[in-house]
Amino acid sequence: MSEDALEEAINDISGGSAICFVGAGFSWGATDAQGKLVPSVADLCAEICEFPGLQNEKTAQLTDLAEFCNDDPVLKQRLVIHLINRLTACIPSDAHYRVMNMPWRAVFTTNFDDVAERALKGHGPLVVTPVFDVRNLRSDRRPLYYLHGRASDFLDGVDDPQIVLSESNYLEIRNQNRNLYSAFENEIHCASTIVFIGYSLRDAEIATRLFAIDGMREKSVVICGSSETMVTLSRLKKFGTPYPIGVDGFAARLPDAKNISALRRDEKNLNFVNRREPVAAKSEVESSDVDGLLLSGDFDYSAFANQQRQSNLTPEYCIVRSRHIEAIFNAKVNRFLVTSDLGNGKSVFLNQMIFEGHARGFEIFSIETQLPEIFAELDVLLASPSKRMFIIDSLVRFRKVVRYIGKRLPSTSMLVCASGQNFDEASYASIIDDMGGAYREIDLNGLDTAELANWDRLLERWGFWEGRIEESSVDRIRFLQTQCGAENRSIVLSLFRESRLSKKIDEIVSFFLTKSPQHSKAFIAILINSICQNHVDWLRIVDWLDIDNAELRTAVLSSPVGDFMSGRHSWYEFTSTELASYIFNNYDFEVDQIVEVYTKIVRETAYSANDPRGGYDARENLKELMRYRFLTRLFSRPALGDIAINAVYQRLSKVPRIRDNDQFWLQYAMARMEVDDLTSAETYLSTAIGLASKRGQEYSKNQIIDQQIRLVFMKNARSKSSVNKRELLTAAKNIETLIKDKSAPVVHPLRSAVHLLELLDSKADQLDKATVVSLKDTVMLMKDSVPEGRLDKSQKGETEAIRKNLRLCSLVLESL
């Protein structure tokens, strides 16, 4: 049997990214307080059969014996005493101590005994049982999860320790303690390796049903007894790679605990930071490579390397943003923020930077998690004077990691972040704080003349111009400049509508919605995950929606997607964010299916976000998934949007974690404002303010107050009764407060100008002198806040629209 998987597992164990499950076989060799060997399941059954009335039940299973005892108060008490005597105050063997001294990320046990707990005692484990409150989990203590319950709880005075001896009750944990089950799932998804130690075939089957997570087998190894038969080993392979070496044999192969710290300082043993290695150039770029990039957004390093090695640098694969790349490498700062509207190429640009960084002698590292373990690895990497580039594809999502790197970034290294969605909520000052110093912004939105000319060459090279090929290059570039706004997103969208890609998209959608309707929910899930930029782990979605991942993969690769995703590791990421939005906007779906899939993903993400150990990423995912702007992309067709969005928010409001989130009520209020349900919106904004206030004075309420301002103007403009003077004066004061608060972009309060103008157009004659004076002062302050150029974080054309609205407001107020 190959040793490779075991060696790799031991490396992951040493690096702190592995978890282990210990079954009954793990406890072999340990003794109880009286010096007797800790009983196996068979031994425990034999001992229970010595109880009065059970002497003739020698062949009974443990579950049957336990349930029989539970029905008799005398036998139940005797069973409890027996469990205490035989399964508590155990004395582990040297092998147990050696195994538990490894830096496991977490330990799971299906045993009732305390062998693992005693062996872990020096590490101060956090004991977790089926009655544990997940809010008490801590990121700085290693958890020991008792999945069946803990015999020692009888000694500790726990009223109902939930000792679970029956399989049916064991499997009920998902419903009994949903947050704890999500914590279990988080541990498994966060681990790079799972080690089963001392599991029988039956134990493994139960555990696998409990954690029915796709991909679990590929990262699991099973340490079993040396006496296991070939048939048993063959069957164990469906749970992982089996190694019949026993606990003692496994312990002997582990490194000495004293050497672990040195191993963890070795840069070769990275488990949480991704080292990006160069990839050899492919022999030639094919049309499927270009189709794949345009449709899925999946960047192929080898195809780009082929393009860049050409002497004439004619774009065969994609448009190189050379001027921006040079701006970064020639800058006097070493912190960079790459910004653009959604779909304008931030991720592709970061991949171009990775290639160019390699070419210029940089080591490249990318970060895609905020798990606590990542910071130890970053400490090792940041301590080196080597030329290094740290790539983070969302400052908003990975803000904690950005801050950590920014404060420790050596002068020889670079930090390159993409802004991420919802970046317009961050101010310049807060970004400097996040990035640890002065930074340079790289705005990718506009394409210059050279880049447009390269687009023309690329489209001509691969036959995308079709009918326009008869036009001159000058005319075609003019089309890209004027009709597509000289931006990547609009060019790609035009290809979706008018080129051969349109037919390809039709074929993809038809395959999933018409030819293979059994995969329609999975298709919707893939599209939803694409819109949120694949931030939710696909294997979690597979688990939540009960998707047959193997069957789906076969279907996907036999569909039109297979033309450009065959051989890719992330075969399920076959639509870019823009293509997913385009599909939802242009094809007919069953709205109820979208609502069902979406709410399931959000609900399960919310449960995962409760876990302080593995829920950091889930919390950021939850924020994005709940946003009204996200839902408008999901339900972008006017005929179904309002009804579907309201249905989503109604369903989500039933989940406590979501219901207690001020951002949820803010987004719900925005959705109701969009359909003029101002009464509900006012209620939801009040709820949001109340929840935000509970989080203390340091927690910003600016977003909520900003929406309240707009609501006040809208409500008073459209009300059949007189205006509410108090509300208007409060709104004016709040605008002034937000403008003077430098922690958020000024464009937000200025956006209320259009709603103020609506109020003045309809109710100017109802305003008294004091209100007019207050509004005049507010409008003057707003006008003074608009710079000569474009407002920071404003959308295309928005600054001029704000100027116009403020001029009209001023004219109306001056006439009163």
Solvent accessible surface area in square Angstrom, and as a share of the most:
residue,aa,sasa,rsa
1,M,125,0.56
2,S,70,0.45
3,E,70,0.31
4,D,102,0.53
5,A,37,0.29
6,L,2,0.01
7,E,104,0.47
8,E,111,0.50
9,A,2,0.01
10,I,23,0.12
11,N,81,0.42
12,D,17,0.09
13,I,0,0.00
14,S,6,0.04
15,G,7,0.07
16,G,3,0.03
17,S,1,0.00
18,A,0,0.00
19,I,0,0.00
20,C,0,0.00
21,F,0,0.00
22,V,0,0.00
23,G,0,0.00
24,A,35,0.27
25,G,35,0.34
26,F,1,0.00
27,S,5,0.03
28,W,183,0.64
29,G,29,0.27
30,A,0,0.00
31,T,31,0.18
32,D,0,0.00
33,A,58,0.45
34,Q,115,0.51
35,G,50,0.48
36,K,122,0.52
37,L,106,0.53
38,V,13,0.08
39,P,15,0.10
40,S,51,0.33
41,V,76,0.44
42,A,75,0.58
43,D,71,0.37
44,L,8,0.04
45,C,17,0.10
46,A,55,0.43
47,E,45,0.20
48,I,1,0.00
49,C,1,0.00
50,E,102,0.46
51,F,5,0.02
52,P,76,0.48
53,G,66,0.64
54,L,3,0.01
55,Q,88,0.39
56,N,146,0.75
57,E,75,0.34
58,K,123,0.52
59,T,131,0.76
60,A,25,0.19
61,Q,115,0.51
62,L,22,0.11
63,T,29,0.17
64,D,80,0.42
65,L,3,0.02
66,A,2,0.02
67,E,82,0.37
68,F,108,0.45
69,C,0,0.00
70,N,79,0.41
71,D,123,0.64
72,D,52,0.27
73,P,110,0.69
74,V,116,0.67
75,L,17,0.08
76,K,96,0.41
77,Q,104,0.46
78,R,110,0.40
79,L,8,0.04
80,V,25,0.14
81,I,84,0.43
82,H,35,0.16
83,L,4,0.02
84,I,36,0.18
85,N,71,0.37
86,R,25,0.09
87,L,7,0.04
88,T,5,0.03
89,A,39,0.30
90,C,3,0.02
91,I,98,0.50
92,P,12,0.08
93,S,33,0.21
94,D,125,0.65
95,A,14,0.11
96,H,1,0.00
97,Y,90,0.34
98,R,84,0.31
99,V,0,0.00
100,M,0,0.00
101,N,54,0.28
102,M,1,0.00
103,P,17,0.11
104,W,6,0.02
105,R,9,0.03
106,A,0,0.00
107,V,0,0.00
108,F,0,0.00
109,T,2,0.01
110,T,12,0.07
111,N,13,0.07
112,F,18,0.07
113,D,11,0.06
114,D,4,0.02
115,V,0,0.00
116,A,6,0.05
117,E,30,0.13
118,R,90,0.33
119,A,3,0.03
120,L,0,0.00
121,K,139,0.59
122,G,82,0.79
123,H,74,0.33
124,G,35,0.34
125,P,16,0.10
126,L,20,0.10
127,V,38,0.22
128,V,1,0.01
129,T,12,0.07
130,P,8,0.05
131,V,66,0.38
132,F,31,0.13
133,D,56,0.29
134,V,5,0.03
135,R,191,0.70
136,N,87,0.45
137,L,5,0.02
138,R,112,0.41
139,S,49,0.32
140,D,104,0.54
141,R,80,0.29
142,R,39,0.14
143,P,0,0.00
144,L,0,0.00
145,Y,1,0.00
146,Y,2,0.01
147,L,2,0.01
148,H,27,0.12
149,G,0,0.00
150,R,28,0.10
151,A,0,0.00
152,S,11,0.07
153,D,5,0.03
154,F,55,0.23
155,L,105,0.52
156,D,91,0.47
157,G,56,0.54
158,V,54,0.31
159,D,146,0.76
160,D,88,0.45
161,P,10,0.07
162,Q,53,0.23
163,I,35,0.18
164,V,15,0.09
165,L,23,0.12
166,S,8,0.05
167,E,51,0.23
168,S,72,0.46
169,N,68,0.35
170,Y,2,0.01
171,L,60,0.30
172,E,73,0.33
173,I,5,0.02
174,R,71,0.26
175,N,130,0.67
176,Q,97,0.43
177,N,27,0.14
178,R,43,0.16
179,N,49,0.25
180,L,0,0.00
181,Y,1,0.00
182,S,1,0.01
183,A,0,0.00
184,F,2,0.01
185,E,4,0.02
186,N,1,0.00
187,E,1,0.00
188,I,0,0.00
189,H,34,0.15
190,C,23,0.14
191,A,4,0.03
192,S,43,0.28
193,T,9,0.05
194,I,0,0.00
195,V,0,0.00
196,F,2,0.01
197,I,0,0.00
198,G,11,0.11
199,Y,3,0.01
200,S,52,0.34
201,L,32,0.16
202,R,116,0.42
203,D,25,0.13
204,A,1,0.01
205,E,45,0.20
206,I,7,0.04
207,A,0,0.00
208,T,47,0.27
209,R,122,0.45
210,L,7,0.03
211,F,0,0.00
212,A,61,0.47
213,I,13,0.06
214,D,53,0.27
215,G,23,0.23
216,M,12,0.05
217,R,118,0.43
218,E,125,0.56
219,K,54,0.23
220,S,3,0.02
221,V,6,0.03
222,V,0,0.00
223,I,1,0.01
224,C,3,0.02
225,G,32,0.31
226,S,93,0.60
227,S,104,0.67
228,E,58,0.26
229,T,83,0.48
230,M,158,0.70
231,V,107,0.62
232,T,30,0.17
233,L,16,0.08
234,S,69,0.44
235,R,113,0.41
236,L,1,0.00
237,K,106,0.45
238,K,113,0.48
239,F,14,0.06
240,G,1,0.01
241,T,48,0.28
242,P,2,0.01
243,Y,4,0.02
244,P,42,0.26
245,I,41,0.21
246,G,18,0.17
247,V,17,0.10
248,D,82,0.43
249,G,24,0.23
250,F,0,0.00
251,A,3,0.02
252,A,80,0.62
253,R,109,0.40
254,L,5,0.02
255,P,29,0.18
256,D,57,0.29
257,A,46,0.36
258,K,176,0.75
259,N,83,0.42
260,I,12,0.06
261,S,60,0.39
262,A,53,0.41
263,L,63,0.31
264,R,88,0.32
265,R,150,0.55
266,D,55,0.29
267,E,45,0.20
268,K,177,0.75
269,N,38,0.19
270,L,35,0.18
271,N,39,0.20
272,F,17,0.07
273,V,4,0.02
274,N,57,0.29
275,R,79,0.29
276,R,78,0.28
277,E,107,0.48
278,P,82,0.51
279,V,79,0.45
280,A,87,0.67
281,A,34,0.26
282,K,55,0.23
283,S,100,0.64
284,E,106,0.47
285,V,9,0.05
286,E,87,0.39
287,S,49,0.31
288,S,33,0.21
289,D,8,0.04
290,V,1,0.00
291,D,13,0.07
292,G,0,0.00
293,L,17,0.09
294,L,16,0.08
295,L,0,0.00
296,S,10,0.06
297,G,33,0.32
298,D,44,0.23
299,F,28,0.12
300,D,26,0.13
301,Y,30,0.11
302,S,18,0.12
303,A,0,0.00
304,F,2,0.01
305,A,9,0.07
306,N,6,0.03
307,Q,1,0.01
308,Q,40,0.18
309,R,141,0.51
310,Q,68,0.30
311,S,120,0.78
312,N,112,0.57
313,L,97,0.49
314,T,44,0.26
315,P,3,0.02
316,E,36,0.16
317,Y,1,0.00
318,C,7,0.04
319,I,12,0.06
320,V,26,0.15
321,R,8,0.03
322,S,59,0.38
323,R,103,0.38
324,H,18,0.08
325,I,8,0.04
326,E,70,0.32
327,A,20,0.15
328,I,1,0.00
329,F,33,0.14
330,N,107,0.55
331,A,26,0.20
332,K,209,0.89
333,V,51,0.29
334,N,26,0.13
335,R,34,0.13
336,F,0,0.00
337,L,0,0.00
338,V,0,0.00
339,T,10,0.06
340,S,16,0.10
341,D,46,0.24
342,L,30,0.15
343,G,30,0.29
344,N,1,0.00
345,G,23,0.22
346,K,19,0.08
347,S,49,0.32
348,V,34,0.20
349,F,1,0.00
350,L,5,0.03
351,N,31,0.16
352,Q,1,0.01
353,M,0,0.00
354,I,4,0.02
355,F,35,0.15
356,E,35,0.16
357,G,0,0.00
358,H,31,0.14
359,A,73,0.56
360,R,79,0.29
361,G,54,0.52
362,F,24,0.10
363,E,56,0.25
364,I,1,0.01
365,F,0,0.00
366,S,6,0.04
367,I,2,0.01
368,E,105,0.47
369,T,18,0.11
370,Q,5,0.02
371,L,11,0.05
372,P,35,0.22
373,E,34,0.15
374,I,0,0.00
375,F,38,0.16
376,A,56,0.44
377,E,15,0.07
378,L,0,0.00
379,D,65,0.34
380,V,32,0.18
381,L,1,0.00
382,L,14,0.07
383,A,85,0.66
384,S,19,0.12
385,P,110,0.69
386,S,43,0.28
387,K,93,0.39
388,R,7,0.03
389,M,0,0.00
390,F,1,0.00
391,I,7,0.03
392,I,0,0.00
393,D,58,0.30
394,S,4,0.03
395,L,0,0.00
396,V,31,0.18
397,R,23,0.08
398,F,8,0.03
399,R,76,0.28
400,K,91,0.39
401,V,0,0.00
402,V,0,0.00
403,R,96,0.35
404,Y,46,0.17
405,I,0,0.00
406,G,0,0.00
407,K,127,0.54
408,R,106,0.39
409,L,17,0.08
410,P,32,0.20
411,S,105,0.68
412,T,56,0.33
413,S,2,0.01
414,M,20,0.09
415,L,0,0.00
416,V,0,0.00
417,C,0,0.00
418,A,0,0.00
419,S,3,0.02
420,G,11,0.11
421,Q,36,0.16
422,N,22,0.11
423,F,19,0.08
424,D,23,0.12
425,E,48,0.21
426,A,9,0.07
427,S,5,0.03
428,Y,124,0.47
429,A,62,0.48
430,S,35,0.22
431,I,0,0.00
432,I,55,0.28
433,D,75,0.39
434,D,1,0.00
435,M,0,0.00
436,G,32,0.30
437,G,20,0.19
438,A,64,0.49
439,Y,21,0.08
440,R,110,0.40
441,E,79,0.36
442,I,5,0.02
443,D,67,0.35
444,L,1,0.00
445,N,30,0.15
446,G,42,0.40
447,L,11,0.05
448,D,48,0.25
449,T,104,0.61
450,A,65,0.50
451,E,7,0.03
452,L,2,0.01
453,A,18,0.14
454,N,36,0.18
455,W,12,0.04
456,D,4,0.02
457,R,114,0.41
458,L,3,0.02
459,L,4,0.02
460,E,85,0.38
461,R,112,0.41
462,W,30,0.11
463,G,42,0.40
464,F,9,0.04
465,W,18,0.06
466,E,80,0.36
467,G,66,0.64
468,R,81,0.30
469,I,83,0.42
470,E,160,0.72
471,E,60,0.27
472,S,58,0.38
473,S,50,0.32
474,V,99,0.57
475,D,58,0.30
476,R,13,0.05
477,I,35,0.18
478,R,126,0.46
479,F,30,0.13
480,L,2,0.01
481,Q,89,0.40
482,T,84,0.49
483,Q,132,0.59
484,C,6,0.03
485,G,34,0.32
486,A,8,0.07
487,E,13,0.06
488,N,21,0.11
489,R,59,0.22
490,S,29,0.18
491,I,1,0.00
492,V,21,0.12
493,L,41,0.20
494,S,12,0.08
495,L,10,0.05
496,F,0,0.00
497,R,131,0.48
498,E,114,0.51
499,S,9,0.06
500,R,84,0.31
501,L,1,0.00
502,S,28,0.18
503,K,140,0.59
504,K,32,0.14
505,I,1,0.00
506,D,68,0.35
507,E,67,0.30
508,I,0,0.00
509,V,6,0.03
510,S,40,0.26
511,F,31,0.13
512,F,0,0.00
513,L,47,0.23
514,T,99,0.58
515,K,151,0.64
516,S,11,0.07
517,P,77,0.49
518,Q,127,0.57
519,H,15,0.07
520,S,11,0.07
521,K,78,0.33
522,A,5,0.04
523,F,0,0.00
524,I,1,0.00
525,A,0,0.00
526,I,3,0.02
527,L,0,0.00
528,I,1,0.00
529,N,5,0.02
530,S,1,0.01
531,I,0,0.00
532,C,2,0.01
533,Q,56,0.25
534,N,53,0.27
535,H,43,0.19
536,V,4,0.02
537,D,69,0.35
538,W,8,0.03
539,L,53,0.26
540,R,28,0.10
541,I,0,0.00
542,V,6,0.03
543,D,18,0.09
544,W,14,0.05
545,L,36,0.18
546,D,133,0.69
547,I,26,0.13
548,D,84,0.43
549,N,15,0.08
550,A,74,0.57
551,E,86,0.38
552,L,0,0.00
553,R,103,0.38
554,T,96,0.56
555,A,14,0.11
556,V,0,0.00
557,L,46,0.23
558,S,83,0.54
559,S,9,0.06
560,P,27,0.17
561,V,0,0.00
562,G,11,0.10
563,D,91,0.47
564,F,7,0.03
565,M,0,0.00
566,S,78,0.50
567,G,74,0.71
568,R,47,0.17
569,H,168,0.75
570,S,29,0.19
571,W,14,0.05
572,Y,40,0.15
573,E,50,0.22
574,F,0,0.00
575,T,2,0.01
576,S,21,0.14
577,T,20,0.11
578,E,16,0.07
579,L,1,0.00
580,A,0,0.00
581,S,18,0.12
582,Y,28,0.11
583,I,0,0.00
584,F,6,0.02
585,N,70,0.36
586,N,72,0.37
587,Y,45,0.17
588,D,111,0.58
589,F,23,0.10
590,E,119,0.53
591,V,42,0.24
592,D,105,0.55
593,Q,38,0.17
594,I,4,0.02
595,V,4,0.02
596,E,75,0.34
597,V,1,0.00
598,Y,0,0.00
599,T,2,0.01
600,K,49,0.21
601,I,2,0.01
602,V,0,0.00
603,R,75,0.27
604,E,7,0.03
605,T,2,0.01
606,A,0,0.00
607,Y,44,0.17
608,S,2,0.01
609,A,0,0.00
610,N,26,0.13
611,D,1,0.00
612,P,31,0.20
613,R,8,0.03
614,G,5,0.05
615,G,0,0.00
616,Y,36,0.14
617,D,27,0.14
618,A,7,0.05
619,R,70,0.25
620,E,38,0.17
621,N,13,0.06
622,L,3,0.02
623,K,86,0.36
624,E,17,0.08
625,L,1,0.00
626,M,1,0.00
627,R,21,0.08
628,Y,20,0.08
629,R,102,0.37
630,F,4,0.02
631,L,0,0.00
632,T,46,0.27
633,R,57,0.21
634,L,2,0.01
635,F,5,0.02
636,S,41,0.26
637,R,72,0.26
638,P,128,0.81
639,A,96,0.75
640,L,36,0.18
641,G,4,0.04
642,D,72,0.37
643,I,136,0.69
644,A,1,0.01
645,I,8,0.04
646,N,36,0.19
647,A,33,0.25
648,V,0,0.00
649,Y,0,0.00
650,Q,97,0.43
651,R,103,0.38
652,L,1,0.01
653,S,25,0.16
654,K,153,0.65
655,V,7,0.04
656,P,72,0.45
657,R,73,0.27
658,I,0,0.00
659,R,95,0.35
660,D,97,0.50
661,N,25,0.13
662,D,2,0.01
663,Q,26,0.12
664,F,0,0.00
665,W,29,0.10
666,L,1,0.01
667,Q,5,0.02
668,Y,9,0.03
669,A,0,0.00
670,M,43,0.19
671,A,3,0.03
672,R,37,0.14
673,M,15,0.07
674,E,114,0.51
675,V,47,0.27
676,D,90,0.47
677,D,41,0.21
678,L,20,0.10
679,T,108,0.63
680,S,30,0.19
681,A,0,0.00
682,E,65,0.29
683,T,77,0.45
684,Y,42,0.16
685,L,1,0.00
686,S,62,0.40
687,T,50,0.29
688,A,0,0.00
689,I,41,0.21
690,G,35,0.34
691,L,29,0.15
692,A,0,0.00
693,S,58,0.37
694,K,166,0.70
695,R,140,0.51
696,G,34,0.32
697,Q,178,0.79
698,E,172,0.77
699,Y,54,0.20
700,S,75,0.49
701,K,49,0.21
702,N,30,0.15
703,Q,63,0.28
704,I,2,0.01
705,I,41,0.21
706,D,7,0.04
707,Q,19,0.08
708,Q,50,0.22
709,I,1,0.00
710,R,34,0.13
711,L,6,0.03
712,V,23,0.13
713,F,0,0.00
714,M,12,0.05
715,K,51,0.22
716,N,4,0.02
717,A,8,0.06
718,R,102,0.37
719,S,35,0.23
720,K,214,0.90
721,S,73,0.47
722,S,85,0.55
723,V,25,0.14
724,N,57,0.29
725,K,87,0.37
726,R,169,0.62
727,E,27,0.12
728,L,0,0.00
729,L,58,0.29
730,T,65,0.38
731,A,2,0.02
732,A,1,0.01
733,K,140,0.59
734,N,38,0.20
735,I,1,0.00
736,E,48,0.21
737,T,79,0.46
738,L,13,0.07
739,I,12,0.06
740,K,131,0.56
741,D,48,0.25
742,K,155,0.66
743,S,65,0.42
744,A,25,0.20
745,P,9,0.06
746,V,38,0.22
747,V,0,0.00
748,H,29,0.13
749,P,4,0.03
750,L,0,0.00
751,R,42,0.15
752,S,0,0.00
753,A,1,0.01
754,V,73,0.42
755,H,36,0.16
756,L,0,0.00
757,L,22,0.11
758,E,56,0.25
759,L,0,0.00
760,L,2,0.01
761,D,105,0.55
762,S,58,0.38
763,K,19,0.08
764,A,17,0.13
765,D,125,0.65
766,Q,81,0.36
767,L,20,0.10
768,D,61,0.31
769,K,169,0.71
770,A,55,0.42
771,T,2,0.01
772,V,13,0.08
773,V,75,0.43
774,S,27,0.18
775,L,1,0.00
776,K,65,0.27
777,D,86,0.44
778,T,0,0.00
779,V,2,0.01
780,M,108,0.48
781,L,46,0.23
782,M,0,0.00
783,K,69,0.29
784,D,106,0.55
785,S,27,0.17
786,V,21,0.12
787,P,59,0.37
788,E,176,0.79
789,G,47,0.45
790,R,131,0.48
791,L,3,0.01
792,D,74,0.38
793,K,33,0.14
794,S,6,0.04
795,Q,109,0.48
796,K,138,0.59
797,G,57,0.54
798,E,31,0.14
799,T,9,0.05
800,E,92,0.41
801,A,49,0.38
802,I,7,0.04
803,R,58,0.21
804,K,111,0.47
805,N,25,0.13
806,L,1,0.01
807,R,115,0.42
808,L,68,0.34
809,C,0,0.00
810,S,21,0.13
811,L,120,0.59
812,V,36,0.21
813,L,1,0.00
814,E,111,0.50
815,S,89,0.57
816,L,93,0.46
